[in-house]
Amino acid sequence: MPLLIDNIAEILFSSYFHEDVRAAAFESLGQLTVAAHSLWPSLNGMPVVGGNASLTFSPEVNAVLSAALPKLVEGTDDDDKHATAAAFQVTSVCQKYLNATS
């Protein structure tokens, strides 16, 4: 899964791609994070680093979060407002979903 996230990141930070493609890549990172959490629910998972001690995730979800969240945070500084809005929206949706299901 990290390879998939790296490929999505290549799309996000290449100046060649259209802003709609970058926005879709941000959305796919969010969907990938939610899907990973659905596949590997927390059962005695690992605590979130630097986060709320009551939130725990499986090692697989931690790996996806560790790879995807930095890309989403970087996306909040995108040159295009549509791509930036997508990064913020996806980050917010992931936060709400992961808090509700952990």
C-alpha angles and dihedrals in degrees: 000000000000088000090056091051091048090053091050089048089054088059093046098053101037112103090212096073125087117250091246089059091051090048090051090049090054090050091050091053089055093047090048091052093049091045091051090051090050092050096045109031118190113273107165087332128175120277116252110260110247091355140098109318091219092062115087131175135187117260090254093054090046088055092051092046092048090054101036105041096061089052091050092048090050088050091062086072096051117138092235119072092213092056091043091051090050091052092050093045094049092047090051094047092049091049093050094044096046093046091050096049103038 
